[in-house]
Amino acid sequence: MAGETSSSGGAGFRARIDHFLYSGEKKHVVAGIAIFGAIFGVPWYLMTRGAKHDSHQDYMERANKARSERLSSGQPSPVKE
């Protein structure tokens, strides 16, 4: 019973997956690495394809520039009550 094929004439899906996972054949290992790479590589690519991220130093320089411009404009800041 354990070695019989399914009624459709082929090996069952679970048996095929177990064979791929545990066989250690080179083509199965390469296919597994490719699938793993695609699962994690595609989202990573989509997240990092946007604009270049600024460093903390760039952010601090822009913040200091904006702060100095705001303070040197001569307009008083709105008073909070």
N, CA, C and O of each residue as an XYZ file, in Angstrom:
324
protein
N       0.808     -1.201      0.000
C       0.000      0.000      0.000
C       0.854      1.270      0.000
O       0.527      2.239     -0.685
N       1.944      1.265      0.764
C       2.724      2.483      0.880
C       3.428      2.840     -0.422
O       3.667      4.018     -0.686
N       3.767      1.842     -1.246
C       4.489      2.101     -2.479
C       3.602      2.280     -3.680
O       4.119      2.473     -4.781
N       2.300      2.228     -3.534
C       1.394      2.338     -4.666
C       1.291      3.791     -5.138
O       1.473      4.732     -4.366
N       0.999      3.937     -6.407
C       0.788      5.274     -6.947
C      -0.673      5.647     -6.783
O      -1.516      4.799     -6.489
N      -0.959      6.912     -6.975
C      -2.342      7.361     -6.860
C      -3.155      6.845     -8.035
O      -2.599      6.321     -9.000
N      -4.439      6.989     -7.954
C      -5.332      6.452     -8.985
C      -5.152      7.147    -10.330
O      -5.555      6.604    -11.359
N      -4.553      8.342    -10.341
C      -4.371      9.051    -11.607
C      -3.156      8.537    -12.368
O      -2.912      8.984    -13.489
N      -2.398      7.627    -11.807
C      -1.291      7.027    -12.525
C       0.062      7.620    -12.202
O       1.073      7.022    -12.569
N       0.145      8.773    -11.528
C       1.418      9.392    -11.199
C       1.642      9.417     -9.706
O       0.753      9.092     -8.919
N       2.829      9.802     -9.333
C       3.127      9.923     -7.904
C       2.342     11.099     -7.334
O       2.027     12.045     -8.056
N       2.033     11.043     -6.069
C       1.294     12.117     -5.429
C       2.125     13.373     -5.289
O       3.355     13.333     -5.329
N       1.447     14.472     -5.128
C       2.130     15.766     -5.004
C       3.048     15.772     -3.787
O       4.184     16.239     -3.862
N       2.558     15.257     -2.679
C       3.360     15.235     -1.451
C       4.615     14.392     -1.625
O       5.686     14.766     -1.149
N       4.489     13.261     -2.302
C       5.646     12.397     -2.530
C       6.674     13.094     -3.414
O       7.877     12.983     -3.176
N       6.207     13.807     -4.428
C       7.128     14.531     -5.306
C       7.852     15.635     -4.546
O       9.061     15.811     -4.703
N       7.121     16.373     -3.729
C       7.740     17.450     -2.943
C       8.764     16.869     -1.967
O       9.862     17.406     -1.828
N       8.409     15.779     -1.296
C       9.357     15.136     -0.371
C      10.615     14.694     -1.110
O      11.723     14.835     -0.593
N      10.449     14.168     -2.305
C      11.612     13.738     -3.091
C      12.501     14.928     -3.419
O      13.722     14.839     -3.295
N      11.900     16.051     -3.839
C      12.694     17.232     -4.163
C      13.405     17.790     -2.938
O      14.562     18.203     -3.020
N      12.711     17.801     -1.801
C      13.282     18.398     -0.596
C      14.414     17.565      0.001
O      15.406     18.118      0.476
N      14.275     16.270     -0.021
C      15.208     15.409      0.714
C      16.151     14.617     -0.168
O      16.942     13.835      0.360
N      16.111     14.777     -1.493
C      16.961     13.962     -2.361
C      18.415     14.426     -2.318
O      19.323     13.596     -2.358
N      18.648     15.717     -2.238
C      20.009     16.243     -2.250
C      20.623     16.268     -3.636
O      21.820     16.522     -3.776
N      19.825     16.007     -4.667
C      20.356     16.067     -6.024
C      20.726     17.504     -6.367
O      20.081     18.453     -5.921
N      21.767     17.642     -7.161
C      22.293     18.964     -7.480
C      21.236     19.862     -8.120
O      21.128     21.038     -7.774
N      20.459     19.314     -9.048
C      19.458     20.155     -9.719
C      18.369     20.594     -8.754
O      17.820     21.686     -8.901
N      18.047     19.763     -7.769
C      17.031     20.139     -6.791
C      17.562     21.205     -5.842
O      16.833     22.114     -5.446
N      18.836     21.088     -5.479
C      19.452     22.101     -4.612
C      19.505     23.448     -5.327
O      19.190     24.479     -4.732
N      19.899     23.445     -6.587
C      19.978     24.687     -7.362
C      18.588     25.295     -7.522
O      18.422     26.509     -7.403
N      17.594     24.457     -7.790
C      16.223     24.964     -7.933
C      15.732     25.554     -6.611
O      15.057     26.583     -6.605
N      16.065     24.914     -5.501
C      15.667     25.438     -4.190
C      16.308     26.777     -3.896
O      15.656     27.683     -3.377
N      17.582     26.905     -4.225
C      18.274     28.181     -4.014
C      17.656     29.270     -4.900
O      17.505     30.412     -4.466
N      17.304     28.920     -6.129
C      16.691     29.896     -7.034
C      15.324     30.343     -6.517
O      14.997     31.529     -6.559
N      14.537     29.400     -6.034
C      13.220     29.753     -5.489
C      13.376     30.625     -4.253
O      12.686     31.634     -4.109
N      14.280     30.238     -3.365
C      14.538     31.014     -2.154
C      15.007     32.422     -2.512
O      14.560     33.401     -1.914
N      15.903     32.522     -3.484
C      16.390     33.834     -3.923
C      15.293     34.695     -4.509
O      15.256     35.904     -4.279
N      14.393     34.076     -5.270
C      13.292     34.840     -5.863
C      12.319     35.332     -4.798
O      11.826     36.457     -4.872
N      12.044     34.487     -3.808
C      11.096     34.866     -2.755
C      11.589     36.077     -1.981
O      10.807     36.968     -1.648
N      12.888     36.110     -1.695
C      13.428     37.232     -0.927
C      14.022     38.320     -1.812
O      14.102     39.472     -1.384
N      14.436     37.997     -3.017
C      15.073     38.970     -3.884
C      14.112     39.940     -4.533
O      14.424     41.124     -4.664
N      12.958     39.469     -4.937
C      11.996     40.341     -5.616
C      11.502     41.456     -4.690
O      11.528     42.618     -5.095
N      11.051     41.157     -3.462
C      10.641     42.264     -2.578
C      11.797     43.220     -2.252
O      11.600     44.433     -2.177
N      13.010     42.664     -2.058
C      14.170     43.513     -1.766
C      14.431     44.463     -2.930
O      14.691     45.647     -2.717
N      14.365     43.957     -4.148
C      14.579     44.804     -5.323
C      13.505     45.886     -5.417
O      13.814     47.047     -5.686
N      12.262     45.514     -5.197
C      11.172     46.484     -5.302
C      11.283     47.575     -4.234
O      10.917     48.725     -4.479
N      11.784     47.218     -3.054
C      11.912     48.222     -1.988
C      13.093     49.152     -2.209
O      13.039     50.311     -1.799
N      14.161     48.679     -2.847
C      15.376     49.489     -2.959
C      15.539     50.162     -4.304
O      16.578     50.778     -4.543
N      14.563     50.073     -5.198
C      14.727     50.664     -6.515
C      14.376     52.142     -6.541
O      14.574     52.791     -7.568
N      13.868     52.693     -5.458
C      13.461     54.095     -5.418
C      14.649     55.029     -5.341
O      15.768     54.669     -5.707
N      14.396     56.215     -4.868
C      15.433     57.236     -4.751
C      16.504     56.805     -3.761
O      16.265     56.016     -2.846
N      17.688     57.351     -3.980
C      18.804     57.042     -3.091
C      18.487     57.557     -1.692
O      18.009     58.679     -1.527
N      18.752     56.741     -0.706
C      18.497     57.142      0.672
C      19.610     58.057      1.154
O      20.789     57.818      0.893
N      19.217     59.108      1.862
C      20.196     60.045      2.391
C      20.777     59.513      3.686
O      20.124     58.784      4.432
N      22.014     59.895      3.933
C      22.638     59.512      5.189
C      22.129     60.426      6.305
O      21.475     61.436      6.047
N      22.434     60.063      7.519
C      22.031     60.874      8.663
C      22.695     62.251      8.589
O      22.091     63.261      8.950
N      23.935     62.277      8.121
C      24.652     63.549      8.012
C      23.964     64.478      7.018
O      23.848     65.677      7.275
N      23.503     63.940      5.878
C      22.782     64.758      4.897
C      21.506     65.329      5.504
O      21.171     66.495      5.296
N      20.803     64.493      6.253
C      19.570     64.946      6.897
C      19.863     66.073      7.886
O      19.143     67.072      7.911
N      20.903     65.928      8.694
C      21.236     66.946      9.690
C      21.651     68.257      9.012
O      21.314     69.336      9.499
N      22.367     68.174      7.913
C      22.763     69.389      7.198
C      21.545     70.118      6.651
O      21.463     71.341      6.757
N      20.602     69.393      6.072
C      19.386     70.041      5.560
C      18.552     70.621      6.693
O      17.970     71.694      6.539
N      18.483     69.929      7.828
C      17.712     70.429      8.962
C      18.353     71.698      9.526
O      17.646     72.649      9.857
N      19.669     71.721      9.636
C      20.356     72.919     10.129
C      20.179     74.087      9.174
O      19.995     75.223      9.613
N      20.231     73.824      7.873
C      20.038     74.887      6.889
C      18.624     75.459      6.996
O      18.444     76.677      6.999
N      17.629     74.588      7.082
C      16.247     75.052      7.195
C      16.036     75.820      8.492
O      15.322     76.823      8.510
N      16.652     75.359      9.578
C      16.511     76.036     10.865
C      17.138     77.422     10.809
O      16.558     78.391     11.300
N      18.320     77.518     10.211
C      18.977     78.830     10.144
C      18.198     79.780      9.232
O      18.107     80.971      9.529
N      17.641     79.283      8.137
C      16.820     80.131      7.277
C      15.570     80.612      8.002
O      15.169     81.768      7.866
N      14.967     79.728      8.764
C      13.752     80.104      9.497
C      14.068     81.152     10.566
O      13.296     82.088     10.772
N      15.196     80.992     11.237
C      15.558     81.927     12.310
C      16.032     83.261     11.747
O      15.846     84.297     12.385
N      16.643     83.254     10.562
C      17.163     84.513     10.015
C      16.117     85.277      9.198
O      16.385     86.395      8.758
N      14.955     84.709      8.991
C      13.927     85.376      8.182
C      13.353     86.588      8.885
O      12.785     87.461      8.229
N      13.483     86.667     10.178
C      13.001     87.821     10.914
C      11.537     87.748     11.274
O      11.038     88.619     11.986
N      10.837     86.740     10.807
C       9.427     86.625     11.158
C       9.311     85.835     12.455
O       9.940     84.791     12.627
N       8.500     86.353     13.350
C       8.330     85.608     14.603
C       7.544     84.328     14.352
O       6.653     84.276     13.503
N       7.893     83.321     15.099
C       7.160     82.061     14.973
C       5.787     82.227     15.610
O       5.636     83.038     16.523
N       4.787     81.485     15.158
C       3.446     81.619     15.740
C       3.470     81.235     17.233
O       4.093     80.258     17.649
N       2.765     82.051     17.995
C       2.717     81.824     19.443
C       1.618     80.820     19.748
O       0.479     80.971     19.306
N       1.974     79.797     20.505
C       0.976     78.804     20.893
C       0.370     79.219     22.211
O       1.092     79.571     23.144
N      -0.929     79.183     22.302
C      -1.592     79.569     23.534
C      -2.120     78.378     24.271
O      -2.712     78.526     25.340
